Amino acid sequence: MTQPKVDLRIQRTRKFIMDSFMTLSEQKDFKDITVKDIATEAMINRATFYYHFEDIYDLLEKVLSEVLLVNLDYANYEEEALDEDTFIRIFTAITNFQQSLANRCHRGYEETIARIIREQLEVIFFKMLAKRSGASDEEGVKLTAVMLSWSMYGASAEWRRSGRDVSPETYIQSSLAYLMHGLDFN
């Protein structure tokens, strides 16, 4: 089956818009960035912006999702086992992502950032778990992926709030034995 050709001009313009937004986000708070600013920086007109994105919030979500996917480097997890090393690398990637956003995004957008992180993690965990368990229990796999994504995000948020006295790797290490081997208190 052949895939439809993607117009490289469309991809390039979209990238210009996203890169311009990232450049502006280094100079201004998100709340101060306008579509006009982005269009000027990307050397496009406003209509071109709206051809690619619904509004500035849609752009924010798409940029954050792409940056997170680059940080997570999902392709590296496709064939890997869900082991301690994988959990550490995923946790480190999301904490690095959150740190890179610390100075760029206004606090009012934390929920958007949190949702994007959880959604991307859920996809990764679902694919890894489904590969491991086969198609025997799709609902159980989905729920497990949701639980893992929320717990990973929650741990990263707690790491940020705790003052980051230890590295992300050290921080998550103490919980991995329970995560990998369960909570057998008997």
GIHUKA-V458826 format. One record per pair of residues at least 4 apart in sequence whose ideal C-beta (glycine too) atoms are under 7 Angstrom apart, sorted by the first residue. I is the first residue (numbers start at 1). J is the second residue. D is the distance in Angstrom with one decimal. If there is no record, write none. Layout:
i | j | d
I | J | D
I | J | D
This chain:
i | j | d
6 | 10 | 7.0
6 | 11 | 6.0
8 | 12 | 5.9
9 | 13 | 6.2
10 | 14 | 6.3
11 | 15 | 6.3
12 | 16 | 6.4
13 | 17 | 6.5
13 | 44 | 6.6
13 | 48 | 6.4
13 | 52 | 6.7
14 | 18 | 6.4
14 | 52 | 5.1
15 | 19 | 5.9
16 | 20 | 6.1
16 | 42 | 4.4
16 | 44 | 6.9
17 | 21 | 6.5
17 | 38 | 6.3
17 | 42 | 5.0
17 | 44 | 6.9
17 | 49 | 6.2
17 | 52 | 5.8
17 | 59 | 7.0
18 | 22 | 6.5
18 | 62 | 7.0
18 | 63 | 5.2
18 | 66 | 6.9
19 | 23 | 6.3
20 | 24 | 6.3
20 | 38 | 5.2
20 | 41 | 3.7
20 | 42 | 3.9
21 | 25 | 6.1
21 | 38 | 5.5
21 | 59 | 5.7
21 | 63 | 5.7
22 | 63 | 6.5
23 | 41 | 6.1
24 | 28 | 5.8
24 | 33 | 5.0
24 | 37 | 5.7
24 | 38 | 6.5
24 | 41 | 5.9
25 | 30 | 6.4
25 | 33 | 6.7
25 | 104 | 4.4
26 | 104 | 6.7
28 | 32 | 4.3
28 | 33 | 5.4
29 | 106 | 5.3
30 | 60 | 6.8
30 | 105 | 5.5
30 | 106 | 4.8
30 | 109 | 6.3
31 | 106 | 5.3
33 | 37 | 5.4
33 | 38 | 6.7
33 | 56 | 6.8
35 | 39 | 6.1
35 | 46 | 5.8
35 | 49 | 5.4
35 | 56 | 5.9
36 | 40 | 6.2
36 | 46 | 6.8
37 | 41 | 6.3
38 | 42 | 6.0
38 | 49 | 6.2
39 | 44 | 5.2
39 | 45 | 6.0
39 | 46 | 5.2
39 | 49 | 5.3
44 | 48 | 4.0
44 | 49 | 6.3
46 | 50 | 6.4
47 | 51 | 6.4
48 | 52 | 7.0
49 | 53 | 6.2
53 | 58 | 4.5
53 | 59 | 4.4
53 | 62 | 6.8
54 | 58 | 4.0
56 | 60 | 6.4
57 | 61 | 6.6
58 | 62 | 6.4
59 | 63 | 6.1
60 | 64 | 6.2
60 | 109 | 6.9
60 | 112 | 6.8
61 | 65 | 6.1
61 | 112 | 6.5
61 | 116 | 6.5
62 | 66 | 6.3
63 | 67 | 6.2
64 | 68 | 6.1
64 | 113 | 6.2
64 | 116 | 5.0
65 | 69 | 6.3
65 | 116 | 5.4
65 | 120 | 6.7
66 | 70 | 6.5
67 | 71 | 6.4
67 | 97 | 6.7
68 | 72 | 6.0
68 | 97 | 5.3
68 | 116 | 6.1
68 | 117 | 6.3
68 | 120 | 5.3
69 | 74 | 5.9
69 | 120 | 6.5
71 | 93 | 4.7
71 | 96 | 5.9
71 | 97 | 4.4
72 | 90 | 6.7
72 | 93 | 4.9
72 | 120 | 6.4
72 | 124 | 6.7
74 | 78 | 6.9
74 | 124 | 5.9
76 | 80 | 6.9
77 | 86 | 6.5
77 | 124 | 5.6
77 | 128 | 6.3
78 | 127 | 6.9
80 | 86 | 5.4
81 | 86 | 6.7
82 | 86 | 5.6
82 | 128 | 4.9
82 | 129 | 6.8
82 | 132 | 6.7
84 | 88 | 6.3
84 | 176 | 4.8
84 | 180 | 5.9
85 | 89 | 6.4
86 | 90 | 6.3
87 | 91 | 6.1
87 | 172 | 6.6
87 | 176 | 6.1
87 | 179 | 6.6
88 | 92 | 6.1
88 | 169 | 5.4
88 | 172 | 5.9
89 | 93 | 6.3
90 | 94 | 6.6
90 | 152 | 6.5
91 | 95 | 6.3
91 | 152 | 6.1
91 | 155 | 6.7
91 | 156 | 6.5
91 | 168 | 5.6
91 | 172 | 4.5
92 | 96 | 6.2
92 | 168 | 4.7
92 | 169 | 6.0
93 | 97 | 6.3
94 | 98 | 6.4
94 | 117 | 5.7
94 | 152 | 6.6
94 | 153 | 7.0
94 | 156 | 5.0
95 | 99 | 6.3
95 | 156 | 5.0
95 | 159 | 6.0
95 | 168 | 4.2
96 | 100 | 6.4
97 | 101 | 6.7
98 | 102 | 6.8
98 | 156 | 6.1
98 | 160 | 6.1
101 | 105 | 4.9
101 | 113 | 6.3
105 | 109 | 4.9
105 | 113 | 6.5
109 | 113 | 6.0
110 | 114 | 6.0
111 | 115 | 6.3
112 | 116 | 6.5
113 | 117 | 6.4
114 | 118 | 6.3
114 | 153 | 6.0
115 | 119 | 6.1
116 | 120 | 6.3
117 | 121 | 6.2
117 | 153 | 5.1
118 | 122 | 6.1
118 | 149 | 4.7
118 | 150 | 6.0
118 | 153 | 5.1
119 | 123 | 6.8
120 | 124 | 6.6
121 | 125 | 6.0
121 | 149 | 3.7
121 | 152 | 5.5
121 | 153 | 6.7
122 | 126 | 6.0
122 | 145 | 5.0
122 | 146 | 5.7
122 | 149 | 4.1
123 | 127 | 6.5
124 | 128 | 6.3
125 | 129 | 5.8
125 | 145 | 3.9
125 | 148 | 4.6
125 | 149 | 5.9
126 | 130 | 5.8
126 | 141 | 6.3
126 | 142 | 6.2
126 | 145 | 3.9
127 | 131 | 6.4
128 | 132 | 6.6
129 | 133 | 6.0
129 | 141 | 4.6
129 | 144 | 5.7
129 | 145 | 5.8
130 | 141 | 5.2
133 | 137 | 6.2
133 | 141 | 5.7
137 | 141 | 5.9
138 | 142 | 6.2
139 | 143 | 6.4
140 | 144 | 6.2
141 | 145 | 6.3
142 | 146 | 6.5
143 | 147 | 6.4
144 | 148 | 6.2
145 | 149 | 6.2
146 | 150 | 6.4
147 | 151 | 6.1
148 | 152 | 6.0
149 | 153 | 6.3
150 | 154 | 6.0
151 | 155 | 6.2
152 | 156 | 6.5
153 | 157 | 6.3
154 | 158 | 6.3
155 | 159 | 6.3
155 | 172 | 6.3
156 | 160 | 6.6
157 | 161 | 6.4
158 | 162 | 6.1
159 | 164 | 6.5
159 | 168 | 6.2
159 | 171 | 5.0
160 | 164 | 6.8
166 | 170 | 4.2
166 | 171 | 5.1
167 | 171 | 6.8
168 | 172 | 6.2
169 | 173 | 6.3
172 | 176 | 6.5
175 | 179 | 5.7
176 | 180 | 5.7
177 | 181 | 5.8
178 | 183 | 6.0
